[in-house]
Amino acid sequence: MYSRSRNENGSSNTRCLYCFLTVASDVETAIELDRIEARHICPEKALAQLLLRGHSFEIQVQTK
Ligand SMILES: [Zn+2]
């Protein structure tokens, strides 16, 4: 999930909503924004998924 904002000169910035890191700034096109966002490896998102997996594993253990 990303938050995009537009600069006065028409270029855009994009910020990751998981780690609040500005992934890119002064990007000219939406295609470029898509490309940069796809390339972002988010530490916060990875951690959240890891915790989620750990949680579902706990549930599996308890129901056995
Ligand atoms: Zn991120």
N, CA, C, O and the ligand as a Tripos MOL2 file, in Angstrom:
@<TRIPOS>MOLECULE
protein
  257   255    65     0     0
PROTEIN
NO_CHARGES

@<TRIPOS>ATOM
      1 N           0.8350   -1.1940    0.0000 N.3       1 MET1
      2 CA          0.0000    0.0000    0.0000 C.3       1 MET1
      3 C           0.8680    1.2430    0.0000 C.2       1 MET1
      4 O           1.8050    1.3630    0.7900 O.2       1 MET1
      5 N           0.5530    2.1490   -0.8800 N.am      2 TYR2
      6 CA          1.3760    3.3390   -1.0220 C.3       2 TYR2
      7 C           0.5180    4.5960   -1.0430 C.2       2 TYR2
      8 O          -0.6280    4.5840   -1.4920 O.2       2 TYR2
      9 N           1.0980    5.6710   -0.5490 N.am      3 SER3
     10 CA          0.4300    6.9590   -0.5830 C.3       3 SER3
     11 C           1.1810    7.8490   -1.5680 C.2       3 SER3
     12 O           2.3600    8.1500   -1.3790 O.2       3 SER3
     13 N           0.4830    8.2610   -2.6150 N.am      4 ARG4
     14 CA          1.1200    9.0990   -3.6190 C.3       4 ARG4
     15 C           0.7130   10.5520   -3.4380 C.2       4 ARG4
     16 O          -0.4360   10.8560   -3.1160 O.2       4 ARG4
     17 N           1.6580   11.4280   -3.6480 N.am      5 SER5
     18 CA          1.3470   12.8490   -3.6060 C.3       5 SER5
     19 C           1.9840   13.5390   -4.8030 C.2       5 SER5
     20 O           2.9970   13.0850   -5.3350 O.2       5 SER5
     21 N           1.3800   14.6320   -5.2130 N.am      6 ARG6
     22 CA          1.8500   15.3250   -6.4120 C.3       6 ARG6
     23 C           2.5740   16.6200   -6.0370 C.2       6 ARG6
     24 O           2.1280   17.3760   -5.1730 O.2       6 ARG6
     25 N           3.6800   16.8490   -6.6950 N.am      7 ASN7
     26 CA          4.4390   18.0820   -6.4820 C.3       7 ASN7
     27 C           3.9180   19.1980   -7.3800 C.2       7 ASN7
     28 O           3.1670   18.9520   -8.3240 O.2       7 ASN7
     29 N           4.3220   20.4180   -7.0750 N.am      8 GLU8
     30 CA          3.8720   21.5790   -7.8550 C.3       8 GLU8
     31 C           4.3220   21.5170   -9.3060 C.2       8 GLU8
     32 O           3.6480   22.0420  -10.1910 O.2       8 GLU8
     33 N           5.4520   20.8820   -9.5500 N.am      9 ASN9
     34 CA          5.9610   20.7880  -10.9240 C.3       9 ASN9
     35 C           5.3640   19.6180  -11.7040 C.2       9 ASN9
     36 O           5.7720   19.3560  -12.8360 O.2       9 ASN9
     37 N           4.3900   18.9070  -11.0990 N.am     10 GLY10
     38 CA          3.7140   17.8330  -11.8090 C.3      10 GLY10
     39 C           4.2820   16.4520  -11.5680 C.2      10 GLY10
     40 O           3.6690   15.4540  -11.9460 O.2      10 GLY10
     41 N           5.4490   16.3810  -10.9430 N.am     11 SER11
     42 CA          6.0300   15.0810  -10.6230 C.3      11 SER11
     43 C           5.3860   14.5410   -9.3390 C.2      11 SER11
     44 O           4.6950   15.2760   -8.6330 O.2      11 SER11
     45 N           5.6120   13.2770   -9.0440 N.am     12 SER12
     46 CA          4.9560   12.6440   -7.9010 C.3      12 SER12
     47 C           5.9500   12.0320   -6.9260 C.2      12 SER12
     48 O           7.0810   11.6970   -7.2790 O.2      12 SER12
     49 N           5.4840   11.8960   -5.6810 N.am     13 ASN13
     50 CA          6.2280   11.1770   -4.6570 C.3      13 ASN13
     51 C           5.3780    9.9900   -4.2320 C.2      13 ASN13
     52 O           4.1530   10.0430   -4.3370 O.2      13 ASN13
     53 N           5.9890    8.9480   -3.7670 N.am     14 THR14
     54 CA          5.2330    7.8310   -3.2290 C.3      14 THR14
     55 C           5.8510    7.3590   -1.9240 C.2      14 THR14
     56 O           7.0700    7.2680   -1.7820 O.2      14 THR14
     57 N           4.9690    7.0630   -0.9760 N.am     15 ARG15
     58 CA          5.4070    6.7070    0.3510 C.3      15 ARG15
     59 C           4.7560    5.3830    0.7350 C.2      15 ARG15
     60 O           3.5670    5.1710    0.4980 O.2      15 ARG15
     61 N           5.5370    4.5080    1.3230 N.am     16 CYS16
     62 CA          5.0250    3.2200    1.7750 C.3      16 CYS16
     63 C           4.2390    3.4150    3.0720 C.2      16 CYS16
     64 O           4.7290    4.0470    4.0080 O.2      16 CYS16
     65 N           3.0240    2.8750    3.1270 N.am     17 LEU17
     66 CA          2.1820    3.0590    4.3080 C.3      17 LEU17
     67 C           2.4840    2.0460    5.4160 C.2      17 LEU17
     68 O           1.9280    2.1340    6.5110 O.2      17 LEU17
     69 N           3.3470    1.1040    5.1340 N.am     18 TYR18
     70 CA          3.7470    0.1370    6.1680 C.3      18 TYR18
     71 C           4.9290    0.6480    6.9750 C.2      18 TYR18
     72 O           4.9050    0.6110    8.2050 O.2      18 TYR18
     73 N           5.9650    1.1260    6.2910 N.am     19 CYS19
     74 CA          7.1730    1.5780    6.9970 C.3      19 CYS19
     75 C           7.3310    3.1020    6.9400 C.2      19 CYS19
     76 O           8.2850    3.6420    7.5000 O.2      19 CYS19
     77 N           6.4020    3.8040    6.2650 N.am     20 PHE20
     78 CA          6.3930    5.2610    6.1520 C.3      20 PHE20
     79 C           7.6660    5.8180    5.5290 C.2      20 PHE20
     80 O           8.0570    6.9570    5.7830 O.2      20 PHE20
     81 N           8.2880    5.0010    4.7240 N.am     21 LEU21
     82 CA          9.4760    5.4280    4.0040 C.3      21 LEU21
     83 C           9.0550    6.0460    2.6730 C.2      21 LEU21
     84 O           8.1850    5.5120    1.9850 O.2      21 LEU21
     85 N           9.6730    7.1710    2.3100 N.am     22 THR22
     86 CA          9.4410    7.7200    0.9860 C.3      22 THR22
     87 C          10.2160    6.8690   -0.0060 C.2      22 THR22
     88 O          11.4430    6.9300   -0.0840 O.2      22 THR22
     89 N           9.4730    6.0790   -0.7570 N.am     23 VAL23
     90 CA         10.0840    5.1160   -1.6720 C.3      23 VAL23
     91 C          10.6670    5.8330   -2.8890 C.2      23 VAL23
     92 O          11.7170    5.4520   -3.4060 O.2      23 VAL23
     93 N           9.9650    6.8800   -3.3360 N.am     24 ALA24
     94 CA         10.4450    7.6410   -4.4800 C.3      24 ALA24
     95 C           9.9320    9.0690   -4.4170 C.2      24 ALA24
     96 O           8.8460    9.3240   -3.8970 O.2      24 ALA24
     97 N          10.7070    9.9890   -4.9430 N.am     25 SER25
     98 CA         10.2590   11.3770   -5.0340 C.3      25 SER25
     99 C          10.6130   11.9390   -6.4010 C.2      25 SER25
    100 O          11.5570   11.4790   -7.0440 O.2      25 SER25
    101 N           9.8640   12.9240   -6.8390 N.am     26 ASP26
    102 CA         10.0620   13.5800   -8.1360 C.3      26 ASP26
    103 C          10.0170   12.5890   -9.3000 C.2      26 ASP26
    104 O          10.8300   12.6580  -10.2220 O.2      26 ASP26
    105 N           9.0600   11.6740   -9.2430 N.am     27 VAL27
    106 CA          8.8790   10.7150  -10.3330 C.3      27 VAL27
    107 C           7.9340   11.3170  -11.3640 C.2      27 VAL27
    108 O           6.9030   11.8930  -11.0160 O.2      27 VAL27
    109 N           8.2960   11.1770  -12.6340 N.am     28 GLU28
    110 CA          7.5510   11.8550  -13.7110 C.3      28 GLU28
    111 C           6.2780   11.1160  -14.1260 C.2      28 GLU28
    112 O           5.2640   11.7550  -14.4050 O.2      28 GLU28
    113 N           6.3140    9.7920  -14.1730 N.am     29 THR29
    114 CA          5.1830    9.0450  -14.7330 C.3      29 THR29
    115 C           4.6260    8.0080  -13.7630 C.2      29 THR29
    116 O           5.3220    7.5480  -12.8580 O.2      29 THR29
    117 N           3.3440    7.6450  -13.9700 N.am     30 ALA30
    118 CA          2.6860    6.6250  -13.1510 C.3      30 ALA30
    119 C           3.3250    5.2580  -13.3620 C.2      30 ALA30
    120 O           3.3790    4.4380  -12.4450 O.2      30 ALA30
    121 N           3.8060    5.0220  -14.5710 N.am     31 ILE31
    122 CA          4.4660    3.7480  -14.8920 C.3      31 ILE31
    123 C           5.7290    3.5930  -14.0370 C.2      31 ILE31
    124 O           6.0070    2.5260  -13.4890 O.2      31 ILE31
    125 N           6.4700    4.6790  -13.9460 N.am     32 GLU32
    126 CA          7.6930    4.6850  -13.1430 C.3      32 GLU32
    127 C           7.3490    4.4710  -11.6630 C.2      32 GLU32
    128 O           8.0580    3.7510  -10.9610 O.2      32 GLU32
    129 N           6.2760    5.0890  -11.1950 N.am     33 LEU33
    130 CA          5.8260    4.9140   -9.8020 C.3      33 LEU33
    131 C           5.5000    3.4440   -9.5360 C.2      33 LEU33
    132 O           5.9130    2.8880   -8.5180 O.2      33 LEU33
    133 N           4.7640    2.8230  -10.4460 N.am     34 ASP34
    134 CA          4.4170    1.4000  -10.3240 C.3      34 ASP34
    135 C           5.6730    0.5370  -10.2120 C.2      34 ASP34
    136 O           5.7580   -0.3770   -9.3920 O.2      34 ASP34
    137 N           6.6310    0.8580  -11.0560 N.am     35 ARG35
    138 CA          7.8770    0.0930  -11.1260 C.3      35 ARG35
    139 C           8.6560    0.2090   -9.8090 C.2      35 ARG35
    140 O           9.1500   -0.7900   -9.2880 O.2      35 ARG35
    141 N           8.7610    1.4210   -9.2820 N.am     36 ILE36
    142 CA          9.5130    1.6680   -8.0520 C.3      36 ILE36
    143 C           8.8040    1.0280   -6.8490 C.2      36 ILE36
    144 O           9.4470    0.4390   -5.9810 O.2      36 ILE36
    145 N           7.4700    1.1530   -6.8110 N.am     37 GLU37
    146 CA          6.6920    0.5630   -5.7120 C.3      37 GLU37
    147 C           6.8210   -0.9630   -5.7080 C.2      37 GLU37
    148 O           6.9230   -1.5820   -4.6490 O.2      37 GLU37
    149 N           6.8160   -1.5460   -6.8750 N.am     38 ALA38
    150 CA          6.9410   -3.0050   -6.9980 C.3      38 ALA38
    151 C           8.3120   -3.4790   -6.5160 C.2      38 ALA38
    152 O           8.4560   -4.6070   -6.0430 O.2      38 ALA38
    153 N           9.2970   -2.6280   -6.6360 N.am     39 ARG39
    154 CA         10.6730   -2.9680   -6.2860 C.3      39 ARG39
    155 C          10.9510   -2.8110   -4.7820 C.2      39 ARG39
    156 O          11.9210   -3.3670   -4.2670 O.2      39 ARG39
    157 N          10.1080   -2.0620   -4.0930 N.am     40 HIS40
    158 CA         10.3270   -1.7960   -2.6690 C.3      40 HIS40
    159 C          10.1300   -3.0650   -1.8420 C.2      40 HIS40
    160 O           9.0560   -3.6670   -1.8440 O.2      40 HIS40
    161 N          11.1670   -3.4490   -1.1510 N.am     41 ILE41
    162 CA         11.0580   -4.5900   -0.2420 C.3      41 ILE41
    163 C          10.8760   -4.0140    1.1520 C.2      41 ILE41
    164 O          11.7980   -3.4470    1.7370 O.2      41 ILE41
    165 N           9.6650   -4.1740    1.6690 N.am     42 CYS42
    166 CA          9.2980   -3.4870    2.8940 C.3      42 CYS42
    167 C           9.6240   -4.3210    4.1340 C.2      42 CYS42
    168 O           9.1040   -5.4270    4.2800 O.2      42 CYS42
    169 N          10.4620   -3.8190    5.0150 N.am     43 PRO43
    170 CA         10.7930   -4.5680    6.2280 C.3      43 PRO43
    171 C           9.5960   -4.7310    7.1620 C.2      43 PRO43
    172 O           9.4510   -5.7640    7.8140 O.2      43 PRO43
    173 N           8.7410   -3.7120    7.2250 N.am     44 GLU44
    174 CA          7.5680   -3.7420    8.1060 C.3      44 GLU44
    175 C           6.5380   -4.7670    7.6210 C.2      44 GLU44
    176 O           5.9500   -5.5000    8.4160 O.2      44 GLU44
    177 N           6.3370   -4.8030    6.3270 N.am     45 LYS45
    178 CA          5.3660   -5.7170    5.7400 C.3      45 LYS45
    179 C           5.8430   -7.1570    5.8930 C.2      45 LYS45
    180 O           5.0520   -8.0540    6.1840 O.2      45 LYS45
    181 N           7.1200   -7.3670    5.6970 N.am     46 ALA46
    182 CA          7.7070   -8.7020    5.8460 C.3      46 ALA46
    183 C           7.5490   -9.1840    7.2860 C.2      46 ALA46
    184 O           7.2360  -10.3490    7.5290 O.2      46 ALA46
    185 N           7.7650   -8.2940    8.2180 N.am     47 LEU47
    186 CA          7.6390   -8.6120    9.6460 C.3      47 LEU47
    187 C           6.1910   -8.9330   10.0010 C.2      47 LEU47
    188 O           5.9290   -9.8730   10.7500 O.2      47 LEU47
    189 N           5.2600   -8.1640    9.4710 N.am     48 ALA48
    190 CA          3.8350   -8.3800    9.7220 C.3      48 ALA48
    191 C           3.3940   -9.7410    9.1990 C.2      48 ALA48
    192 O           2.6310  -10.4450    9.8610 O.2      48 ALA48
    193 N           3.8690  -10.1090    8.0240 N.am     49 GLN49
    194 CA          3.5210  -11.4020    7.4380 C.3      49 GLN49
    195 C           4.1170  -12.5420    8.2440 C.2      49 GLN49
    196 O           3.5090  -13.6020    8.3930 O.2      49 GLN49
    197 N           5.3140  -12.3090    8.7610 N.am     50 LEU50
    198 CA          5.9910  -13.3140    9.5810 C.3      50 LEU50
    199 C           5.2080  -13.5420   10.8780 C.2      50 LEU50
    200 O           5.0180  -14.6820   11.3030 O.2      50 LEU50
    201 N           4.7590  -12.4580   11.4970 N.am     51 LEU51
    202 CA          3.9830  -12.5430   12.7380 C.3      51 LEU51
    203 C           2.6400  -13.2230   12.4960 C.2      51 LEU51
    204 O           2.1570  -13.9920   13.3270 O.2      51 LEU51
    205 N           2.0500  -12.9250   11.3440 N.am     52 LEU52
    206 CA          0.7690  -13.5140   10.9600 C.3      52 LEU52
    207 C           0.9110  -15.0210   10.7780 C.2      52 LEU52
    208 O           0.0560  -15.7930   11.2110 O.2      52 LEU52
    209 N           2.0020  -15.4280   10.1320 N.am     53 ARG53
    210 CA          2.2570  -16.8580    9.9300 C.3      53 ARG53
    211 C           2.4780  -17.5540   11.2620 C.2      53 ARG53
    212 O           2.0010  -18.6680   11.4780 O.2      53 ARG53
    213 N           3.2100  -16.8860   12.1590 N.am     54 GLY54
    214 CA          3.4790  -17.4400   13.4800 C.3      54 GLY54
    215 C           2.1860  -17.6140   14.2520 C.2      54 GLY54
    216 O           2.0060  -18.5980   14.9690 O.2      54 GLY54
    217 N           1.2840  -16.6510   14.1010 N.am     55 HIS55
    218 CA          0.0010  -16.6790   14.7910 C.3      55 HIS55
    219 C          -0.8700  -17.8330   14.2880 C.2      55 HIS55
    220 O          -1.4790  -18.5450   15.0880 O.2      55 HIS55
    221 N          -0.9290  -18.0200   12.9680 N.am     56 SER56
    222 CA         -1.7570  -19.0880   12.4100 C.3      56 SER56
    223 C          -1.1730  -20.4570   12.7790 C.2      56 SER56
    224 O          -1.9030  -21.4390   12.9070 O.2      56 SER56
    225 N           0.1340  -20.5060   12.9450 N.am     57 PHE57
    226 CA          0.7860  -21.7500   13.3640 C.3      57 PHE57
    227 C           0.3600  -22.0900   14.7970 C.2      57 PHE57
    228 O           0.0870  -23.2470   15.1160 O.2      57 PHE57
    229 N           0.3090  -21.0870   15.6330 N.am     58 GLU58
    230 CA         -0.1280  -21.2700   17.0280 C.3      58 GLU58
    231 C          -1.5490  -21.8400   17.1050 C.2      58 GLU58
    232 O          -1.8330  -22.7300   17.9060 O.2      58 GLU58
    233 N          -2.4270  -21.3130   16.2630 N.am     59 ILE59
    234 CA         -3.8180  -21.7620   16.2310 C.3      59 ILE59
    235 C          -3.8810  -23.2410   15.8130 C.2      59 ILE59
    236 O          -4.6340  -24.0300   16.3850 O.2      59 ILE59
    237 N          -3.0810  -23.5930   14.8140 N.am     60 GLN60
    238 CA         -3.0540  -24.9730   14.3390 C.3      60 GLN60
    239 C          -2.6280  -25.9280   15.4510 C.2      60 GLN60
    240 O          -3.1800  -27.0180   15.5990 O.2      60 GLN60
    241 N          -1.6400  -25.4960   16.2250 N.am     61 VAL61
    242 CA         -1.1280  -26.3220   17.3200 C.3      61 VAL61
    243 C          -2.2140  -26.5120   18.3930 C.2      61 VAL61
    244 O          -2.4060  -27.6080   18.9190 O.2      61 VAL61
    245 N          -2.9080  -25.4260   18.6980 N.am     62 GLN62
    246 CA         -3.9290  -25.4850   19.7520 C.3      62 GLN62
    247 C          -5.1230  -26.3580   19.3880 C.2      62 GLN62
    248 O          -5.7200  -26.9660   20.2770 O.2      62 GLN62
    249 N          -5.4870  -26.4410   18.1260 N.am     63 THR63
    250 CA         -6.6690  -27.2010   17.7220 C.3      63 THR63
    251 C          -6.3990  -28.7040   17.5710 C.2      63 THR63
    252 O          -7.3190  -29.5030   17.3940 O.2      63 THR63
    253 N          -5.1120  -29.0640   17.6460 N.am     64 LYS64
    254 CA         -4.7900  -30.4860   17.5030 C.3      64 LYS64
    255 C          -5.0840  -31.2900   18.7750 C.2      64 LYS64
    256 O          -4.8630  -32.5000   18.8050 O.2      64 LYS64
    257 ZN          7.7650   -0.1750    3.2270 Zn       65 ZN65
@<TRIPOS>BOND
     1     1     2 1
     2     2     3 1
     3     3     4 2
     4     3     5 am
     5     5     6 1
     6     6     7 1
     7     7     8 2
     8     7     9 am
     9     9    10 1
    10    10    11 1
    11    11    12 2
    12    11    13 am
    13    13    14 1
    14    14    15 1
    15    15    16 2
    16    15    17 am
    17    17    18 1
    18    18    19 1
    19    19    20 2
    20    19    21 am
    21    21    22 1
    22    22    23 1
    23    23    24 2
    24    23    25 am
    25    25    26 1
    26    26    27 1
    27    27    28 2
    28    27    29 am
    29    29    30 1
    30    30    31 1
    31    31    32 2
    32    31    33 am
    33    33    34 1
    34    34    35 1
    35    35    36 2
    36    35    37 am
    37    37    38 1
    38    38    39 1
    39    39    40 2
    40    39    41 am
    41    41    42 1
    42    42    43 1
    43    43    44 2
    44    43    45 am
    45    45    46 1
    46    46    47 1
    47    47    48 2
    48    47    49 am
    49    49    50 1
    50    50    51 1
    51    51    52 2
    52    51    53 am
    53    53    54 1
    54    54    55 1
    55    55    56 2
    56    55    57 am
    57    57    58 1
    58    58    59 1
    59    59    60 2
    60    59    61 am
    61    61    62 1
    62    62    63 1
    63    63    64 2
    64    63    65 am
    65    65    66 1
    66    66    67 1
    67    67    68 2
    68    67    69 am
    69    69    70 1
    70    70    71 1
    71    71    72 2
    72    71    73 am
    73    73    74 1
    74    74    75 1
    75    75    76 2
    76    75    77 am
    77    77    78 1
    78    78    79 1
    79    79    80 2
    80    79    81 am
    81    81    82 1
    82    82    83 1
    83    83    84 2
    84    83    85 am
    85    85    86 1
    86    86    87 1
    87    87    88 2
    88    87    89 am
    89    89    90 1
    90    90    91 1
    91    91    92 2
    92    91    93 am
    93    93    94 1
    94    94    95 1
    95    95    96 2
    96    95    97 am
    97    97    98 1
    98    98    99 1
    99    99   100 2
   100    99   101 am
   101   101   102 1
   102   102   103 1
   103   103   104 2
   104   103   105 am
   105   105   106 1
   106   106   107 1
   107   107   108 2
   108   107   109 am
   109   109   110 1
   110   110   111 1
   111   111   112 2
   112   111   113 am
   113   113   114 1
   114   114   115 1
   115   115   116 2
   116   115   117 am
   117   117   118 1
   118   118   119 1
   119   119   120 2
   120   119   121 am
   121   121   122 1
   122   122   123 1
   123   123   124 2
   124   123   125 am
   125   125   126 1
   126   126   127 1
   127   127   128 2
   128   127   129 am
   129   129   130 1
   130   130   131 1
   131   131   132 2
   132   131   133 am
   133   133   134 1
   134   134   135 1
   135   135   136 2
   136   135   137 am
   137   137   138 1
   138   138   139 1
   139   139   140 2
   140   139   141 am
   141   141   142 1
   142   142   143 1
   143   143   144 2
   144   143   145 am
   145   145   146 1
   146   146   147 1
   147   147   148 2
   148   147   149 am
   149   149   150 1
   150   150   151 1
   151   151   152 2
   152   151   153 am
   153   153   154 1
   154   154   155 1
   155   155   156 2
   156   155   157 am
   157   157   158 1
   158   158   159 1
   159   159   160 2
   160   159   161 am
   161   161   162 1
   162   162   163 1
   163   163   164 2
   164   163   165 am
   165   165   166 1
   166   166   167 1
   167   167   168 2
   168   167   169 am
   169   169   170 1
   170   170   171 1
   171   171   172 2
   172   171   173 am
   173   173   174 1
   174   174   175 1
   175   175   176 2
   176   175   177 am
   177   177   178 1
   178   178   179 1
   179   179   180 2
   180   179   181 am
   181   181   182 1
   182   182   183 1
   183   183   184 2
   184   183   185 am
   185   185   186 1
   186   186   187 1
   187   187   188 2
   188   187   189 am
   189   189   190 1
   190   190   191 1
   191   191   192 2
   192   191   193 am
   193   193   194 1
   194   194   195 1
   195   195   196 2
   196   195   197 am
   197   197   198 1
   198   198   199 1
   199   199   200 2
   200   199   201 am
   201   201   202 1
   202   202   203 1
   203   203   204 2
   204   203   205 am
   205   205   206 1
   206   206   207 1
   207   207   208 2
   208   207   209 am
   209   209   210 1
   210   210   211 1
   211   211   212 2
   212   211   213 am
   213   213   214 1
   214   214   215 1
   215   215   216 2
   216   215   217 am
   217   217   218 1
   218   218   219 1
   219   219   220 2
   220   219   221 am
   221   221   222 1
   222   222   223 1
   223   223   224 2
   224   223   225 am
   225   225   226 1
   226   226   227 1
   227   227   228 2
   228   227   229 am
   229   229   230 1
   230   230   231 1
   231   231   232 2
   232   231   233 am
   233   233   234 1
   234   234   235 1
   235   235   236 2
   236   235   237 am
   237   237   238 1
   238   238   239 1
   239   239   240 2
   240   239   241 am
   241   241   242 1
   242   242   243 1
   243   243   244 2
   244   243   245 am
   245   245   246 1
   246   246   247 1
   247   247   248 2
   248   247   249 am
   249   249   250 1
   250   250   251 1
   251   251   252 2
   252   251   253 am
   253   253   254 1
   254   254   255 1
   255   255   256 2
@<TRIPOS>SUBSTRUCTURE
     1 MET1         2 RESIDUE 1 A MET
     2 TYR2         6 RESIDUE 1 A TYR
     3 SER3        10 RESIDUE 1 A SER
     4 ARG4        14 RESIDUE 1 A ARG
     5 SER5        18 RESIDUE 1 A SER
     6 ARG6        22 RESIDUE 1 A ARG
     7 ASN7        26 RESIDUE 1 A ASN
     8 GLU8        30 RESIDUE 1 A GLU
     9 ASN9        34 RESIDUE 1 A ASN
    10 GLY10       38 RESIDUE 1 A GLY
    11 SER11       42 RESIDUE 1 A SER
    12 SER12       46 RESIDUE 1 A SER
    13 ASN13       50 RESIDUE 1 A ASN
    14 THR14       54 RESIDUE 1 A THR
    15 ARG15       58 RESIDUE 1 A ARG
    16 CYS16       62 RESIDUE 1 A CYS
    17 LEU17       66 RESIDUE 1 A LEU
    18 TYR18       70 RESIDUE 1 A TYR
    19 CYS19       74 RESIDUE 1 A CYS
    20 PHE20       78 RESIDUE 1 A PHE
    21 LEU21       82 RESIDUE 1 A LEU
    22 THR22       86 RESIDUE 1 A THR
    23 VAL23       90 RESIDUE 1 A VAL
    24 ALA24       94 RESIDUE 1 A ALA
    25 SER25       98 RESIDUE 1 A SER
    26 ASP26      102 RESIDUE 1 A ASP
    27 VAL27      106 RESIDUE 1 A VAL
    28 GLU28      110 RESIDUE 1 A GLU
    29 THR29      114 RESIDUE 1 A THR
    30 ALA30      118 RESIDUE 1 A ALA
    31 ILE31      122 RESIDUE 1 A ILE
    32 GLU32      126 RESIDUE 1 A GLU
    33 LEU33      130 RESIDUE 1 A LEU
    34 ASP34      134 RESIDUE 1 A ASP
    35 ARG35      138 RESIDUE 1 A ARG
    36 ILE36      142 RESIDUE 1 A ILE
    37 GLU37      146 RESIDUE 1 A GLU
    38 ALA38      150 RESIDUE 1 A ALA
    39 ARG39      154 RESIDUE 1 A ARG
    40 HIS40      158 RESIDUE 1 A HIS
    41 ILE41      162 RESIDUE 1 A ILE
    42 CYS42      166 RESIDUE 1 A CYS
    43 PRO43      170 RESIDUE 1 A PRO
    44 GLU44      174 RESIDUE 1 A GLU
    45 LYS45      178 RESIDUE 1 A LYS
    46 ALA46      182 RESIDUE 1 A ALA
    47 LEU47      186 RESIDUE 1 A LEU
    48 ALA48      190 RESIDUE 1 A ALA
    49 GLN49      194 RESIDUE 1 A GLN
    50 LEU50      198 RESIDUE 1 A LEU
    51 LEU51      202 RESIDUE 1 A LEU
    52 LEU52      206 RESIDUE 1 A LEU
    53 ARG53      210 RESIDUE 1 A ARG
    54 GLY54      214 RESIDUE 1 A GLY
    55 HIS55      218 RESIDUE 1 A HIS
    56 SER56      222 RESIDUE 1 A SER
    57 PHE57      226 RESIDUE 1 A PHE
    58 GLU58      230 RESIDUE 1 A GLU
    59 ILE59      234 RESIDUE 1 A ILE
    60 GLN60      238 RESIDUE 1 A GLN
    61 VAL61      242 RESIDUE 1 A VAL
    62 GLN62      246 RESIDUE 1 A GLN
    63 THR63      250 RESIDUE 1 A THR
    64 LYS64      254 RESIDUE 1 A LYS
    65 ZN65       257 GROUP 0 **** ****
